[in-house]
Amino acid sequence: MEELICSVEFLRGTAEIVARVSSEAGGVREYRGSNSTTVIDQVINDLQEEFESAPAS
């Protein structure tokens, strides 16, 4: 059985990239940066910390 554990959206504005991340453990949060690499790195680091600290199911 598959279960959605998080949702990630990337949006491009005129001057910045925005990522919206939603998960049961972390709620909804946004990351902003002037380039995609910076924003993607922020999302990866946050999700990695979240999933490493989550209890095993």
C-alpha positions in Angstrom: 0.0 0.0 0.0 1.3 3.5 -0.9 1.0 6.4 1.4 1.8 10.0 0.7 4.4 11.2 3.1 5.1 14.7 1.7 4.3 17.0 -1.1 6.7 19.5 -2.7 5.9 22.3 -5.1 8.4 24.5 -6.9 7.3 27.9 -8.1 9.3 30.5 -10.1 8.7 34.1 -9.4 10.2 37.1 -11.1 13.1 37.4 -8.7 13.1 34.1 -6.7 12.4 30.4 -6.6 9.9 29.3 -4.0 9.4 25.7 -2.7 6.4 24.7 -0.6 6.8 21.5 1.4 3.9 19.9 3.2 4.2 16.8 5.4 2.3 15.4 8.3 5.3 15.7 10.7 6.5 19.1 9.6 3.3 20.8 8.4 3.5 23.4 5.6 6.6 25.5 5.1 8.2 27.6 2.4 11.8 28.1 1.2 12.9 31.0 -0.9 16.1 31.7 -2.8 17.5 33.5 -5.8 18.4 30.3 -7.5 17.0 26.7 -7.7 20.1 25.0 -6.3 19.9 27.0 -3.1 16.2 26.2 -2.6 16.5 22.5 -3.5 19.4 22.1 -1.1 17.3 23.7 1.7 14.4 21.3 0.9 16.7 18.2 0.8 18.3 19.1 4.1 15.0 19.7 5.9 13.3 16.6 4.6 16.4 14.4 5.4 16.4 15.7 9.0 12.6 15.1 9.3 12.7 11.6 7.9 15.8 10.5 9.9 14.2 11.6 13.1 10.8 10.0 12.3 9.9 6.8 14.1 10.1 3.7 11.9 6.7 2.3 11.0 
